[in-house]
Amino acid sequence: MFTIEHEFDSTVITLVDDGGAPLQEDVIVNTFTECVTVEQFDPRTDQVMKITLSHAQVRDMSAALDLPEGVYAIRERDSDGTT
């Protein structure tokens, strides 16, 4: 399950683990104009862990979820559809 909220300066996506036990903590994805942050509470350290990704890194991660093992580079297309 997930929620999407539009804040003043970002879009916030919360991923709720509704699978089988043991359940993981919620994952909060904040999408800003310049970057994307991913946060998750770590009960072992009692702290919220945060990483910051560029939009290009998020694009690459999204593409990687559907590809087999290997090394890849995404090429940008020109306005006429060529690379």
N, C-alpha and C positions, 0 to 999 in steps of 0.2 A: 504494500500500500504506500502511496505517497501523496503529499500535498504540495500545492504551488501557491505562493503568495507574492504579490507585487508590492514591494516597499518603495519608498521615495527614491532611493539610489540603487536598488538591486532587485533581482528576482530571487526568492528564497524557495528552494525545493527541499522538502524533508522526506527522507526515505525511512519508512518504518518497517522493521523486520517482523513480518507476520508469518514466517515459516515455522518449522518445527523447533522445539527446544534443543539446545540452548539458544535463546534469542540474543542477537547483538544489539548494541545501543543504536539509537537513531543516527542517521547520517544527514548533516545539514549542508546543502550546496548553495552558496551565495554567488550569483552571477552579477558582476559589476561590468561597467563599460571596458575597463582595462584588464581585468583578470577574473578568475573564478577561484573561490576558496571552498575547501571541503573540510568539515569539522566533525569530530566524533568524540564523545565523552569516553575516557578510559577509566573504568572503575578501579583498576589496579593502582593507578597513580593519583586518582581523584582529580584529574585535570582534563581539559578539553584539548585534544590534539588537532592542529590545523595545518593544512598544506595549501600552497597557492600555486595555481596553474595558469599559464597563458591560455588564451582562446585556441591557439594553434595546438597546444598540448592536449586540450580537451577534445578537439577535432580528431587528433591522431589516436587518442585512447578510444574514442567511439568507433573509429574504423578498425582498430586492432581487435575489438571484441568479436568481429566476424571473420577474421583472417587466420589461416594456418600459421604455424611456426615459420619464421623467416625475418628478413630485414626489408623494410619498406620506406618509401618516401612518397608523400602526396604532392603531386604537381598541381599548381594553380592553373586554371583555364583562363584564356583571354576572353574578352567579351564576344568574340566570334566563335567560341567553343573549342579553339585549338589550344595546345599546351605550349 
